[in-house]
Amino acid sequence: MKFGDPRMLWLLVLVPVLLAATLVYERVRRRRWERASDARMLPAHERELSRPKRITRTVTWLAGVALCVLALARPQYGASTVKQTRRGLDLVIAIDTSKSMLAKDLQPDRLSRSKLELSALLDQLRGDRVAFIAFAGQAFIQCPLTSDYSAAKVFLRALDTKTIPRGGTAIAEALKAADGLLDEARTRGGAKSQVVVVITDGEDHEGDAIAQAKALREKGVAVFTIGVGSAAGEPIPMYSERGDFLGYMKDASGNTVLTRLNEAILKDIAQAGGGRYVASSGGSTGVEQLVGDLAGFEREEKEAKFKVVYADRFQWVLVPGALLLLFAALLSSKRRRAGLALFVMLALPQTAFAAMPWPTLQNSDVKEGNALLGDGKHDEALTAYERAKQELSHRAELWLNQGMAHLKKGSPKDAEPLLERALLSEDKQLRARAHFLLGNAAFDGKDFSKAIQSYKKSLKEVPGAKDVQYNLELAQRMLKKQEEEQKKQDEQQKKDQKEQDQKDEKKDEQKDQKDEPKDQKDKQDQKDQKQPQQERSQQEKQSEQEKSRMQLLDALQAEEKPMRFDLFKAQQQKRKERKVEKDW
């Protein structure tokens, strides 16, 4: 028996601390009851609290906590031997350590930036052998080919501008040293693929680097170049032995020397060596861009070795611990019981998920990936599975393993496409597991409806799986709870909206009431303005009518005078005629 993460055992210190806190709490509570209760009621209260029940609850609770802590320490039991083979290439990195690499157009300077990014590159290599060559006016093998990346980092950190006492930038010398190193490796059965990477500012002062790159290409070695610095130029700082800044390098005439990136020669070297040129940009040397190029080279198995792998048995203590916590919750108050029960409910599906075994394949990379996945090294397990894809890319079991690794890493979006591909398998057991894992991914994303569908499909493939049935019931409960909460939120939103509408309506009414007197005043003003106009119009109309009547009267009077005269003449004539008749 051993522990995969023994540091977690320090958490067992919490057990006596919690015990002491519980005893203090019980004593304080009893004193409060003694002060607040009648002495005659205290025995009845003690019978209600049930001292044996409290002791049982405390012991059960602390035992459950202790077992859960042991589960976090990952107890392991049962060892198996796994054969591991190195699949990789031989990589030689030549680094310019001349004084021009102290220029600060990259931060903190060209050389320091290159070392930082090379260290990050080493963290991404798996099975490749790497070597370092330092060069300035001459070349020196700083680190031979090794797959021990920790040792390689030690040699890398030791590089500085004092590594090569002779000044200058002899790229050809660095390529010759790399050629000799790789020739020796080939005679000892080196890797099938060999690569040389040159990191420099390109100010080559001696030798024929292009011819040396061509010679390497003829031997099957690819040459890549990385240009660090800027074409605009940067002064070269000078430092004392103690590291104090002394100023900038000057030539014989007293002018400041500027170091410039010579991209032309680096492009020619890369073209002659069958590789490519990478330029520094955005504060980075561009080392990261080589990862994709290196992944494209063919690798073969080398240096087989055996490794002892222990099986995790944390379920042996986690399940009893969870049950003890649940039992303690049932002995406690309703509030605590609900909280702890929810904790156990949420913890058990993850336990079932972790305990469900994955399928195994007869492949060393798959076995290594499974062992790394059991150790919690998700990224390394994914790398092992990627290597296995060269031979097993058509196997659904590998897709399932990769999907499980992404799930444990916390990347369900990356896991889903792989698990869906695993559903193409003709094996019912494998399809059931793929549906189960897809359900867990949806459960973690709180998409309980999708999780329920996946769990049902898993049960359709393999009926009666207890882990799947449990997760299905839990997902259904969580979906119901989610719908209830959503319903409450909708009702609250409707209520808030209704209250807001009532407030808006009330504001409108108040505004209308406030505006009504103003409208009445405006109407009265308009009425007052119209009344004088109407009176003037009526007076003018009466005046015109009076004038018309006077004119008509005058006209009648003017016509009446001739009519009266004619009438008078007719009467006179009639009288005369009468007189004549009488005379007769």
Secondary structure, DSSP 4 states (H G I P E B T S, - for coil): -EES-GGGGGGGGHHHHHHHHHHHHHHHHHHHHHHHS-TTTHHHHHHHH-HHHHHHHHHHHHHHHHHHHHHHT-EEEEEEEEEEEEEE-EEEEEEE-SGGGG-SSSSS-HHHHHHHHHHHHHHH-SS-EEEEEEESSSEEEEEEEES-HHHHHHHHHT--TTSS-S-S--HHHHHHHHHHHHHHHHHTT--S-EEEEEEE-----SS-HHHHHHHHHHTTEEEEEEE-S-TT-EE-EEE-TT--EEEE-B-TTSPBPEE---HHHHHHHHHHTEEEEEE-BTTB-SGGGHHHHHHTS--EEEEEEEEEEEEE-THHHHHHHHHHHHHHHHTS-HHHHHHHHHHHHHHHHHHHHHHSPPP--S-HHHHHHHHHHHTT-HHHHHHHHHHHHHHHTT-HHHHHHHHHHHHHHT-HHHHHHHHHHHTT-S-HHHHHHHHHHHHHHHHHTT-HHHHHHHHHHHHHHSTT-HHHHHHHHHHHHHHHHHHHHHHHHHHHHHHHHHHHHHHHHHHHHHHHHHHHHHHHHHHHHHHHHHHHHHHHHHHHHHHHHHHHHHHHHHHHHHHHHHHHHHHHHHHHHHHHHHHHHHH-
